[in-house]
Structure formats: structure tokens, C-alpha cells
């Protein structure tokens, strides 16, 4: 097999190497996948740099999600030819991955492997944001910043599936038409005019707010929320902390939560995990959910794939296709 590995933490361009490795023997209950696609996520780069929430033992293969085809199985739940996604960090930037069958979700037939490879993180994060802290009634509103992000787009699609209205804050006016076409109910610039516009409309306030920016944008979501609303942080793109005014706590009784989808996968009951990914896979299969793909690269061009992640004209996910 071949795998991209790093032996020390540091800049991805400097520490990553494509290396030949021996396939280990298949243990009881384990499944061997031939990888079909694996995204290059910002969290993967953080892991390589040593700035992620956990540090793996070295050397290690990055890749927190991906889709593969079973080539050998010692699990009663999988057989050769099945397609599955990895639900635990398994080092998906490789030609093959070998994990316990308990760490896989078997895909229904007919799903594009590129879409399936992106199923674990962003759609599940969106689903948990929409349903894991409170279940909004059909017709109610949520508000989110960075609505053009991968999670933000999934929130729009899944919110529509649940009958929930979405108010979406973005930094650029040209994103408005694109997100409205995706199913967004409102798209507004992420500035103070959004708060004033909602006040002037007299419309019902959102019950949930999804923050992946921080700083002033996070405060704006607080001002948009209704009384008793829940403000959920799942990212920190601006690298600025949340500052919560006393009045919003006292007079609006806002609640603040955080979400790290990795911890949910580790701690949730297995049946709950299977139910959520079953719902998401059905949304993919029906065409109600899809995520844009920018470009794909073979393992040998991993440096180009990583470089593409920071290019200004990127539109969608970058994936490795072993």
C-alpha cells in the first residue's frame, strides 16, 4: 500500500511524505478498504501542524474521513464489494485503510463516492446543529454565519428537508443568488444592518444560531436570536473569542453550547450514529443533499492538493482519489 505520512509535526508541505507500507494482517472483526476518495480538510492540516484538539502518536497518516470499497473482511457486517465511510480517524490519505467494522458505516448503493467521502464531518455537523440541541418546529427560523461554508450549505439543504427556515450571513454580496438557489430563505451581509433589518421586519426571531466565526460575527448572532435561544459554536475562523454582553444573558436568557462532531461520534450510542448517517445517506441518494467538489488529485500530487486549499478561486472541497 501507499500512504501519506508525517514523522514530526510541522508545515504540511515540509513534513509530509508519500511512503510505501506493508499491509498489516487482518485482525478479527476488521475490514480492509481500498480507498476511493478522501477530502483534504482544514482539520487535517491542523493535525499535521500539531494544533488540533488531539495529537496522534507519530508517525501517522492524516485523513479524518473518506470512502472506500471493501476488498477483504473479517467482520460479519461487511463483505467484498461493499462501500463504506470511516467514522473514526483512520488515516484515509492512503491507498488502503484497515479498521474495525464497528468504525464503518455501510453505504447504500448508487451514491457517488466523492459525495460519500465528505459525508462524515460537514453533513453530520449540520444535522447535529439542527437537531442535537433543540428540535426546531417546522416553520421556525435558525440563523448562521459563514453560510457559504461546507457546513453552512449543508445546514441550508437539511434545514429545507426539515421544514426549517434559514437566515444566512455571508461576507460577500455575490454569494446571495447562489445560496438562494440552494434553498436559503434569506441571505444577508454579515454586518449590523442584518440586525436592524430583522428588528424593522417584526418577524419571528431565530431559535438557534450557528457560529463558526467568532468575534463580532458571533455577537451579531446573539443579537439576532430570540429570547431563550441557543447559540452553538463549532468553529473559529476569525480566531477571535466570544464576548457575551451581560444584558443578553440577563434579559434574553441565551444559552451557549459548543459542538465537536468527533466527540459526538465517539460518545453517542451506536444506534443513534447509524440512524443519523442513514438519514444523511438517504438525503445524498435522493439529491436533496450535495456538496461542491473543486478538484481531485491522486496521492502522488498531495502537495498540489494542499496548495489548492488556500487558493482564492477554490469552489468546493479538494479530494485525494487514491
N, C-alpha and C positions, 0 to 999 in steps of 0.2 A: 504494500500500500504506500501511498504518498500522503504526507501531511505537512501543513504549515505549522512550525513550532517556534517558540522562543525560550531561551535558556536564562534570560535575565529580563527584568522589567526595563522599559525604556521606550523611545520613539519607535513606532511600528516599522517605519522604513529602515531603521538601523538594526533591530533585534530579531526580525522575523526571517526564517529560512524555510525553504521547501526541502523536505528531507524524505528519503526512503526509510520505511519502517517495516518490521516483520508483523504480520497479522498474528495476534495472540490466539491461543487455543480458545475455543468457545466453551464457556462455563455453563453449568446447569441453569436453565431459565434465561439464558442470554440470547440475543438476536444480533446478527451481523447485517448491516445495511450497506449497500452501495449508494453513496450519496449522489443525489440528483441536483440539488441546489441548496445553497446556504447564504443567507444575507450577510452583508458587512454592516453591522450596526455600530452606532457610536459607543454603546456599552462594551462592544468587543475591543474597541481601541482603548477605552478606559482600563479594561482588564490588562491589556498588554502594557500600558503605561504604569500600572500599579496604583491607579487612582479610583478603582471601582470599589464597591462595598465589600468585596471579599478578594483575597489573594490566593490563587491556586498554588499548589506545590509545583516547582519547576524541575525539568522542562515541561511545558504543556502546550496543547493545541487549542487555539481560540475557536470561538464559534458557539453562540448560545442557542441557536435554533437552526433548523434545516429539515429537508425532506429527503427520504431515501427509499430504496426498494430492497426488500428482504432477499438476501442471497443464501442465508443459512439460519436455521432457528433451532434452539433447544428450549423454546417456550411453547406451551400448548396453545397459546393465543395467536401465534403467528406462523406463517408458512412461506416458503419461497414464492416470490411474485407479489406478495402484499406490499402496499406502500404505507409509509408511516412517517410521522413527525416525532422529533425528540422533544420531550417535555422537561428534561433536566439538561444542564450544561454538559455536553458530551464531546466537545471538540469537533464541531461539524465542518471545520475548514480542512477537510481530508477526503481522500477518495473513498474511505470506508469508516464506519463508526460501529462500535460494538458496545451494547448496553443491555441491562436487564429489560426484559419485556415489560416490566412494570413502569418503565420510564418512557414508554412509547404510546402514541395514540394512532390506531389504525384508521386510515383514510377511506372513505367511500370511493368507489371507482369514478373515474371521469373528471377528477379535479386536476387542474394544471399544476404541475409540480413547483413551478415558480411561485404561484399564489400560495400553495400549501406550505412552502418553505418559510413564508412570512406569517404564518397563522399563529404561532405560539405567543409572540410578545405583544404586538400592537393591537390586533383584534381582541385578544383576551384582556388587555389593559382597558380598552374602550368598554368592553362588556362589564367588567368589574366596576368601572366608574359609573356606568349607567344603572347597575343593579346591585352592587355589593354593599352599598352604604344606606341606601333607601331606594325603594322601587317607585319611581315617579308614575303618577296616574297618566293614562293616555290623555293627550291634550295639554299636559303641563309643560313647563319650559326648563331647559338647562342652559348654561352659558359656559363657554370655554375660550381660552386664549390659544394662540398658535394653531388656529383651526385648520390651517393648510398642512399641518404636520401629518405624519402617517397615522398617529393615534387620532388626531382631530378628524381626519377623513373617515376613519372607522366609526367614530362617535356619530358623525352625520348619518352614515349609512345604517348603522344599527339603531340609532335613535328613531329613524324613519320606520324601521321594521317594528319597533316597539310602540309607535304612535306618539313619540315624544318630540316636541318642537325644540329646535336648536338655535340659539343665538351665538354667533361665531365672530370672534375678534381676530383681526389679521393686521399686519403691518403695512400691506400694500394694496391699494385700491384695485389694481388689475386682477387680484385674486377673486374678486367678488363674483363675477359671472361664472367662473369655473366652479366655485363652491355651491352657488345657487343651482347650477345644472346637476350637481351631485345630489341635491336634495336638501340643502340647508334652507332653513326658514328665514333667517336674517343673517346678513354678513355686514359687519361694521368695522371701521378702523379702530384700532386699539388705542383710543385717546379719550380724553374727558368728555368729548361730545357724545360718546356712546351712553354715558351715564345720564347726561342731560336729555338725550333723546328718549330714553326709557321713562324718565320722570315725566316728560311732557306728554307721552302717549297714554299714560294712565293704565297701561296694560299690566297683566299679572306678572309679578316678579319671578325669576327662576328659583327653583327649589334646590338645585345642585350647581356648583361651579367647579370646573376642572382646570387646574393651574399647572402648567409646565414651564413657566417663565420666571416667576418671582418678581420682586421689586414692585414698581408702580403698577405693572400689569396685574399682579396678584391683588393689590389693593383695589384696583378698579373692579375686579370680580367681586370683592367683598361689598362694594357699594352697589353693585347690580343685584346681588342676592336679596331674596325676600327674608322676612323675619323667620328665624329658626332654620335658615338654610345651611347647607353643608358645603364647606369649601375643602376640596381634595387636591393635594399637591402630589404630582407624580414625576416631576422633572424640575430642572432649574437652569433653563437655557441662558438666562441673563446673569446667572451666578451672583444673584443678589438675594438677601434673606427676605422673609415676610415680616412686615411691620404691621401690627394689628392695633388700630386705634381703640382706646378704651370704650368709646361710645358705641362702636359696632358690637362689642361684646355685651355691653350693658343693655342697650336699647334694642338691638336686633337679635341678640342671643344666638350669634352664629356659632357653628361648630366646625372644628378644624381637624382634618384627618390626612393621612398620607397613604400612598399605595406604592408597593414594590411588588410587581407581579411574580417575581421569583419566589418571594416568601409565601405568597398565596399558593403557588403550585406545590411548594414543599409541605405546607401545613393543612391544606384543605383535604377533606375526605375524598378518597379516590372516585367515588360515585359522582360527587359534585364536579370534579375536574372532567370526567368523561361526559357529563351532561353539558357542561359549558362548551367544550370543544366539539361535541356533537352538534350543538346549535350553530356554532361558528362555521363548521364544515358544511352544514346544510345551507347557510347563507352564501358561502362560496359557490357551492354546486348550483344554486338557483340563480346566480348572477346578481343577487342583492348586495353582495359584498365583493369588492375587488380593490387591489392596491396597485398603484402605478409602479412599473419597473423601468428604471432608467437604462441600465446596461447590464450585461452579464459578461463574466471573464472566466477563463479556465484557471485552475490553481497556479499554473506557471506564470500567470500575469497578475498575481496578487498585489504587486506594488502599484500597478496601474489602477486596480480596483480601489485600493485605499486612497490613492490620489484623487480619484474621481469623486470620492465622498465630499471633498471640500471645494469642488468646482462650482462656480456661481450658476452655471446653466443646468445643473443637475435637476432632473424632474422625476423623482421616484427613487426606489431602492436600487442599490448596487448589489448584485449577487455573484457568488462564485459557483460555477457549474462544473464540478469535477468530471 
